[in-house]
Amino acid sequence: MAAADALPAVLQQAMAAEDINPEAGTGRIERPVAHARHDMVSSANPLASRAGLQILRQGGSAADAAIAMQMVLNLVEPQSSGIGGGAFIVTYDARQRRVRSYDGRETAPAAARSDRFMRDGHAMPFMAAVNSGLSVGTPGVLRALALMHAREGHLPWKTLFQPAIRLAEQGFKVSPRLHALLEQNQALRKQPAAAAYFYNAQGQAWPVGYRLRNPALAQVLRGIAERGPDAFYKGEVARDIVAAIAHHAVPGDMTLADLSGYRALERAPLCAPYRSAYTLCGPPPPSSGPLTVIQMLEILTHTPIDRYPVDSVQAVHYFAEAGKLAYADRDLYVADPAFVKVPVKDLLSPGYLALRATLIEPGRSMGPALPGDPARMRMLRGAGNTPEIPSTSHLVVVDDHANVVSMTTTIESAFGSKIFVDGFLLNNQLTDFSLSDVDAQGRPVANRVEPLKRPRSSMAPMLILKHDKPYMAIGSPGGSAIINYVAKAVRGVLDRGLNIQEAIDLPNLGSRNRGLEIEKYTALHRLIPGLRAMGYTVHERDFPSGLQGVVITPQGLEGGADPRREGLAIGD
């Protein structure tokens, strides 16, 4: 039986949903690598990038610019991220010469139970879970940004909201990508508040170039600018959020206490050496992204992958097999560390990863990989069914003092839960939990729903040090495929000697331990017969990654923005 055919039904639904409603753009936008001498920003939308650069020119830090960029992204890229969602952030604090990590992941309401997405003993249909009040987690991004600002900000908090407030009041032109996503999204049309903002009276998406104003969001942002995050987590906005969730056709159970009690966390960053010169850093669990990227890259050091061209059958084979091994571990072991033990040290042990690499055979696919057992925990846990639909955003900032921010931010699937409140969308992040709480053998799933728990993520904002100094910042949206996107780009720069734009441009590929996926309409298409001969089930897919990255070189800064989206890397 082909690997894809053996997937649980809920994962097949999720993969189908990616094809029906992908985070697709309007084709590639070819662009050269960007250069700057002093500072640089890269984000998924030019308006957000320009807002970040404006803040840097006013004397702001990288943290300040990132906050301004996120507020603009909330407005101009509402399908991907915003104040109704969450984020993971990794930074380099030049003043203290240290890497920091901030966890703004959403949490389950206190009333949530492990059978939240179960009906009659079975996981409910994935899209039914997404488009409901049950899917909304307590938003975390504002608390995380405020925590980062307290540690690393320079300009007043209020100043950072002005670009987004002006744009919300004056309006912005609907982009081709936003228009395309609105056109194809039927669930958004069924939510009256969202439909009134995103569509005209005839239910048609606003055309490309239409000036879309959002005075409700401007008012909310003005309150947050003046009074801080409490203007969101307490008071009128909080009451509106709770009411909207409670009055959905499939109501949720978030309370005012859930909102007022939310706390972002500063966690010790997850860092590991790579090759002889580099250190790879990112947020630790509940994000599985950096951990899994590091596993993949270290496993690949034990293979001959770099003897082969990047677009060869052998290079694709080794990359896919390393991905299978790392994803298998991720799926079993990674969840919120406040609820389960995540054996991070064991999973990153050089001896363990060298042993995992011996499972890769040069001439054939191993099929679906089994998780390893570095800490003798495997038989105690069940593997869950945790679909992740791609709709997220990434931004990078480097300021002229060598402070760095790499931030991945999300409301989960395209337009989140579709619940629109006071000018912004609420996330559907709780569908990043396993939809079932036990596996077929009745073993508890690490990433099951529990009260106040943070769902596992694949977000992988990465910061790479070279000889203990910031060298590269990278990240991407893309659901669980984020890990493969980031690993591809990091290897492109560190192991293949490409510039950041060339590395981002490489065709997307990899295995999430469920067949081999390659990007449509790329040079990888010609490899399909050879890959099938090695035993792979090959899926050609739309892979609209949104990689944004910056590399710090002796000659200055180099920036890259994914040609699959509308982003921009610029600097001074």
C-alpha positions in Angstrom: 0.0 0.0 0.0 1.3 3.5 -0.9 2.3 5.6 2.1 -0.2 8.3 1.3 -3.0 5.7 1.1 -2.2 4.6 4.6 -2.8 8.0 6.1 -5.5 8.4 8.7 -8.6 9.9 7.2 -8.2 13.2 9.0 -4.7 13.7 7.4 -6.0 12.9 4.0 -8.7 15.6 4.5 -6.0 18.1 5.5 -3.9 17.3 2.4 -7.0 17.6 0.2 -7.7 21.0 1.8 -4.3 22.2 0.9 -5.0 21.5 -2.7 -8.5 23.0 -2.6 -7.5 26.1 -0.8 -3.8 26.5 -0.9 -2.0 29.6 0.3 -1.3 30.2 -3.4 -0.1 33.4 -4.9 -0.2 34.5 -8.5 3.0 32.9 -9.7 6.7 33.5 -9.1 8.0 37.0 -8.9 11.6 36.8 -9.9 13.9 39.1 -7.9 17.6 39.5 -7.3 19.2 39.3 -3.9 18.8 42.6 -2.0 21.8 44.4 -0.6 22.2 46.9 2.2 25.0 48.3 4.3 23.5 49.1 7.7 20.1 47.4 8.2 17.5 45.3 6.5 14.0 44.0 6.7 12.3 41.2 4.8 8.6 40.3 5.0 5.7 38.9 3.0 4.3 42.3 2.0 6.0 45.4 0.7 3.9 47.7 2.9 5.0 45.8 6.0 8.7 45.9 4.9 8.5 49.6 4.3 6.9 50.2 7.7 9.8 48.3 9.3 12.4 50.3 7.5 10.6 53.5 8.5 10.9 52.5 12.1 14.6 51.7 11.8 15.1 55.1 10.2 13.5 56.7 13.3 16.1 55.0 15.5 14.1 51.9 16.3 15.7 48.6 17.1 15.1 45.3 15.2 12.4 44.5 17.8 10.6 47.8 17.3 10.6 47.3 13.5 9.2 43.7 13.9 6.3 45.0 15.9 5.4 47.6 13.4 5.7 45.1 10.6 3.4 42.6 12.3 0.7 45.3 12.8 0.8 46.1 9.1 0.7 42.4 8.1 -2.4 42.1 10.2 -4.0 44.6 8.0 -2.7 43.8 4.5 -2.2 40.0 4.8 -5.1 39.1 7.1 -5.2 35.6 5.8 -2.0 34.7 7.4 -1.3 36.4 10.8 -2.4 39.1 13.2 -3.4 40.1 16.7 -5.9 37.3 16.8 -3.1 34.7 16.5 0.3 33.7 17.9 4.0 33.8 17.2 7.4 32.3 17.9 10.3 34.7 17.9 14.1 34.2 18.1 16.3 37.3 18.5 19.9 38.3 18.9 20.3 40.9 21.6 23.5 42.7 20.6 23.7 44.7 23.8 23.8 41.5 25.9 25.4 39.4 23.2 22.8 36.7 23.7 20.2 34.8 21.8 16.6 35.1 23.1 13.4 33.2 22.4 9.8 34.3 22.9 6.8 32.0 23.0 3.5 33.7 22.0 1.8 30.5 21.1 -2.0 30.4 21.7 -3.4 28.3 24.6 -6.5 26.1 24.9 -9.3 27.5 27.0 -9.5 26.3 30.6 -12.7 24.5 29.7 -11.1 22.5 26.9 -11.0 18.7 27.1 -9.1 16.0 25.2 -12.2 14.9 23.2 -12.8 18.5 21.9 -12.7 17.4 18.3 -14.2 13.9 18.7 -17.7 12.9 17.7 -19.0 9.4 18.5 -15.5 8.2 19.2 -14.0 9.5 15.9 -12.2 12.7 15.0 -14.6 15.2 13.4 -14.0 16.3 9.8 -11.0 18.5 9.7 -12.6 21.5 8.0 -15.5 21.3 10.3 -13.1 21.6 13.2 -11.3 24.6 11.6 -14.3 26.7 10.8 -15.8 26.7 14.3 -15.5 28.5 17.7 -13.9 25.3 19.1 -10.8 25.9 17.0 -9.9 29.3 18.5 -7.0 29.5 21.0 -6.3 32.4 23.3 -4.2 34.7 21.1 -0.6 35.3 22.2 1.1 37.5 19.7 0.5 40.9 21.4 1.8 39.6 24.8 4.9 38.2 23.1 5.6 41.4 21.2 5.2 43.4 24.4 7.6 41.1 26.2 10.1 41.4 23.4 9.7 45.2 23.5 10.3 45.4 27.2 13.6 43.5 26.7 14.8 44.8 23.4 12.8 47.8 22.3 14.1 51.4 21.9 11.2 53.5 20.7 8.0 54.1 22.6 5.4 51.3 22.2 2.9 53.8 20.9 5.1 54.9 18.0 5.2 51.4 16.6 1.5 51.3 15.8 1.3 54.4 13.8 2.1 53.0 10.3 -0.6 50.4 10.6 -3.2 52.9 12.0 -2.6 55.2 9.1 -2.9 52.4 6.6 -6.1 51.1 8.2 -7.7 54.6 8.2 -6.5 55.6 4.7 -6.8 52.2 3.2 -4.5 49.9 1.2 -4.8 48.4 -2.3 -6.0 44.8 -2.4 -3.1 42.7 -3.7 -3.4 40.0 -6.4 -2.7 37.3 -3.8 -5.3 38.5 -1.3 -7.8 38.8 -4.0 -7.1 35.3 -5.2 -7.5 33.8 -1.7 -10.7 35.7 -1.1 -12.2 34.6 -4.4 -11.7 30.9 -3.6 -12.7 31.0 0.1 -16.3 30.0 0.5 -16.2 29.5 4.3 -15.3 33.2 4.8 -18.4 34.3 2.9 -20.6 32.4 5.4 -19.5 34.6 8.3 -21.5 37.8 8.2 -18.9 40.1 9.8 -16.1 38.8 7.6 -18.2 38.9 4.5 -19.2 42.5 5.1 -15.5 43.5 5.2 -13.9 41.2 2.5 -16.7 41.1 -0.1 -19.0 43.5 -1.9 -22.8 43.3 -1.6 -23.0 40.7 -4.3 -20.5 38.5 -2.5 -17.7 39.2 -4.8 -14.1 39.6 -3.5 -12.9 43.1 -3.7 -10.9 43.5 -7.0 -7.1 43.9 -7.2 -6.3 47.5 -6.5 -9.5 48.3 -4.5 -8.7 50.6 -1.6 -9.8 48.6 1.5 -10.2 50.6 4.7 -10.5 49.1 8.2 -11.5 51.8 10.7 -12.5 49.2 13.3 -9.0 47.8 13.3 -7.5 51.3 13.5 -9.6 51.9 16.6 -8.4 48.7 18.2 -4.8 49.4 17.4 -5.1 52.9 18.7 -6.3 51.5 22.0 -3.4 49.0 22.2 -0.9 51.8 21.3 -2.2 53.9 24.2 -2.9 51.3 26.9 -0.7 48.4 25.9 -1.9 44.8 25.4 -4.4 45.1 28.2 -6.6 47.0 25.7 -6.9 43.7 23.9 -6.9 41.2 26.6 -9.3 43.0 28.9 -12.3 45.3 28.4 -14.5 45.8 25.3 -12.3 44.0 22.7 -12.0 41.0 25.0 -15.8 40.9 25.5 -16.3 41.1 21.7 -13.9 38.2 21.2 -15.7 36.0 23.7 -19.1 36.9 22.4 -18.2 36.1 18.8 -16.8 32.7 19.7 -19.8 31.9 21.9 -22.3 32.9 19.2 -20.7 30.9 16.3 -22.9 28.2 14.9 -20.4 25.8 16.5 -19.6 27.7 19.6 -16.4 27.7 21.6 -15.8 28.1 25.3 -13.1 30.8 25.6 -13.8 33.1 28.6 -12.7 36.6 29.7 -10.5 34.8 32.3 -8.7 32.9 29.5 -7.9 36.2 27.8 -6.8 38.1 30.9 -4.8 35.2 32.2 -2.7 34.7 29.1 1.1 35.0 29.5 3.8 35.0 26.8 7.0 33.2 27.9 10.6 33.9 27.4 12.2 30.5 27.0 15.8 29.4 26.7 16.5 29.1 23.0 17.2 25.8 21.5 20.8 25.9 20.0 23.0 23.3 18.6 26.4 23.3 16.8 26.5 22.6 13.1 29.6 21.8 11.1 32.6 23.5 12.7 31.7 27.2 12.5 27.9 27.5 13.0 25.4 27.4 15.8 21.7 26.8 14.8 19.2 28.5 17.1 15.4 28.7 17.4 12.5 28.5 19.8 12.2 25.2 21.7 9.0 23.1 22.1 6.1 23.5 21.9 7.5 24.5 18.5 8.8 21.4 16.8 10.3 23.4 13.9 13.9 24.2 15.0 14.3 20.8 16.7 13.2 19.0 13.5 15.3 21.2 11.2 18.4 20.6 13.3 17.8 16.9 13.3 17.5 16.8 9.5 20.6 18.9 9.0 22.7 16.8 11.4 21.5 13.5 9.9 22.4 14.8 6.4 26.0 15.5 7.5 26.4 11.7 7.7 25.3 11.2 4.0 27.0 12.1 0.7 24.2 14.5 -0.3 26.6 17.3 -1.3 28.4 15.1 -3.8 25.3 15.4 -6.0 23.6 18.4 -7.7 20.6 19.8 -5.8 18.3 18.8 -8.5 19.4 15.2 -8.8 17.6 12.1 -7.8 20.2 11.2 -5.1 20.1 14.7 -3.5 16.3 14.6 -3.3 16.5 11.0 -1.9 18.8 11.9 0.9 16.9 15.0 1.8 13.6 13.1 1.9 14.9 10.2 4.0 16.4 12.6 6.6 13.0 14.4 6.7 11.2 11.1 7.3 13.4 10.2 10.3 13.1 13.7 11.8 9.3 14.0 11.3 8.7 10.6 12.8 10.4 11.7 16.0 8.6 15.0 15.9 5.2 13.4 15.5 5.6 11.1 18.6 7.6 13.2 21.1 7.0 16.9 20.7 4.2 18.8 22.5 3.9 21.5 25.2 6.7 20.8 27.7 4.5 22.0 30.5 2.4 18.9 30.0 4.7 16.2 28.6 8.4 15.4 28.8 10.1 16.3 25.5 13.5 14.5 25.3 15.1 17.4 23.4 18.7 16.6 24.5 18.3 12.9 23.6 16.7 13.7 20.2 19.7 16.0 19.3 22.4 13.7 20.6 25.1 13.4 17.9 25.4 9.7 18.5 21.6 9.2 18.2 21.5 11.2 15.0 24.5 9.4 13.5 22.7 6.1 14.3 19.5 7.4 12.7 21.4 8.2 9.5 22.5 4.6 9.1 18.9 3.8 8.3 19.2 5.6 5.0 20.1 3.4 2.1 21.7 4.9 -1.0 19.5 3.3 -3.6 16.0 3.0 -2.3 13.3 4.6 -0.1 12.9 3.2 3.4 9.1 3.8 3.2 7.5 5.4 6.2 10.0 5.9 9.0 9.5 4.8 12.6 10.4 7.1 15.4 13.6 6.3 17.3 13.7 5.7 21.0 16.6 7.7 22.4 15.1 8.1 25.9 13.2 4.8 26.1 9.8 6.5 25.9 8.4 5.3 22.6 6.1 2.6 23.9 4.5 5.0 26.4 3.1 7.3 23.7 0.8 7.2 20.8 1.2 9.0 17.5 -1.5 11.6 16.9 -3.3 13.0 13.8 -2.3 16.7 13.8 -3.1 18.3 10.4 -1.5 21.7 9.8 -2.9 23.8 7.0 -0.4 26.4 5.7 -1.3 30.0 6.4 1.3 31.9 8.3 3.9 34.7 7.7 7.5 35.3 8.5 9.6 38.4 8.9 13.3 39.2 9.6 14.9 42.4 10.8 18.6 43.3 11.2 19.3 46.7 12.6 22.5 48.8 12.4 23.6 47.6 15.9 23.5 43.9 14.8 20.3 43.2 16.7 18.3 40.5 14.9 14.7 39.3 14.9 13.4 36.2 13.2 9.7 35.8 13.8 7.1 33.4 12.5 3.5 34.5 13.1 0.2 32.9 12.3 -3.6 32.5 12.6 -3.2 28.9 11.2 -5.2 28.1 8.1 -6.2 30.7 5.5 -8.2 33.4 7.3 -8.0 31.3 10.5 -11.4 30.4 12.1 -13.1 32.9 9.7 -14.4 34.6 12.9 -14.0 38.4 12.4 -14.0 40.6 15.4 -13.5 44.4 15.5 -11.5 44.4 12.2 -9.3 41.3 12.8 -9.6 37.6 12.4 -9.3 35.0 15.1 -7.1 32.0 14.8 -8.0 28.3 14.4 -4.8 27.2 16.2 -6.4 24.5 18.4 -6.6 22.3 15.3 -2.8 22.0 15.7 -3.6 19.6 18.5 -4.2 16.0 17.6 -7.9 15.7 16.8 -8.0 12.4 18.6 -6.6 12.0 22.2 -5.4 8.4 21.9 -3.9 6.2 19.2 -5.3 2.9 17.9 -3.7 1.1 20.7 -5.3 3.4 23.3 -2.0 5.1 24.2 -2.3 8.8 25.1 -1.1 11.2 22.4 1.4 13.8 23.6 -0.1 16.6 21.5 -3.7 16.0 22.6 -6.0 18.8 23.8 -5.7 19.7 27.5 -6.8 22.8 29.4 -4.4 25.8 29.0 -2.0 23.7 26.9 -0.2 25.2 23.9 -0.5 23.1 20.7 2.6 21.8 18.9 3.8 24.0 16.1 6.0 23.5 13.1 7.0 27.2 13.0 10.8 27.4 12.6 12.2 31.0 13.0 15.9 30.4 12.9 18.9 32.4 13.8 22.3 31.1 12.8 25.5 32.2 14.4 28.9 31.9 12.7 31.8 31.9 15.2 29.3 33.2 17.8 28.1 36.2 15.8 24.8 36.6 13.9 25.2 35.3 10.4 21.8 34.3 9.0 18.1 34.7 10.0 15.4 32.7 8.1 11.9 31.3 8.4 8.8 30.5 6.5 5.1 29.9 6.6 3.7 26.6 5.3 2.1 24.4 8.0 4.1 21.3 8.7 6.1 21.8 5.5 7.8 24.8 7.1 10.5 22.4 8.4 11.4 21.3 4.9 11.4 24.8 3.5 13.7 26.1 6.2 16.0 23.1 6.0 16.3 23.6 2.3 17.2 27.3 2.6 19.7 26.8 5.4 21.5 24.0 3.5 21.5 26.2 0.4 23.5 28.9 2.1 25.6 26.9 4.6 26.4 23.8 2.6 25.9 24.8 -1.1 27.4 28.3 -1.0 24.3 30.0 -2.5 23.3 33.5 -1.6 20.1 33.9 0.4 17.9 34.6 -2.6 19.3 31.6 -4.6 18.7 29.4 -1.6 15.1 30.5 -1.2 14.5 30.1 -5.0 15.4 26.4 -4.9 12.5 24.1 -5.6 10.6 23.0 -2.5 10.7 19.3 -1.7 10.8 16.8 1.0 8.9 14.1 2.9 6.8 14.6 6.0 6.9 10.9 6.4 3.9 10.4 4.1 5.3 10.0 0.6 7.7 12.3 -1.3 6.4 15.8 -2.1 8.0 18.0 -4.8 7.0 21.5 -6.0 4.9 21.7 -9.2 6.3 23.3 -12.4 10.0 22.9 -11.4 13.0 21.1 -12.6 12.2 18.3 -10.1 9.5 17.0 -12.4 12.0 15.2 -14.6 13.2 13.2 -11.5 9.8 11.5 -10.9 10.6 8.3 -12.9 13.9 7.8 -11.1 12.3 8.5 -7.7 9.5 6.1 -8.3 12.0 3.5 -9.3 13.5 3.9 -5.8 10.2 3.1 -4.2 8.8 6.6 -3.6 5.2 7.6 -3.9 5.6 11.0 -5.4 3.2 13.9 -5.0 3.6 17.1 -7.1 2.1 19.9 -5.1 1.7 23.7 -4.9 4.3 24.6 -2.3 3.9 28.4 -1.8 6.5 28.8 0.9 7.0 32.3 2.1 10.7 32.2 3.1 12.2 35.5 4.2 15.8 35.7 5.1 18.9 37.9 5.7 22.6 37.0 5.7 25.2 39.2 7.3 28.4 39.2 5.2 31.7 41.1 5.6 30.5 43.2 2.7 27.1 44.1 4.2 23.6 42.6 4.4 22.0 40.3 1.8 18.3 39.8 1.8 15.9 37.4 0.2 12.1 37.2 -0.2 10.3 34.2 -1.6 9.3 34.6 -5.2 6.2 32.5 -4.6 4.6 35.4 -2.6 4.6 39.2 -2.7 7.3 39.9 -0.2 10.1 42.4 -0.2 13.6 42.6 1.3 14.9 46.1 1.6 17.4 48.1 3.7 19.7 51.1 4.0 
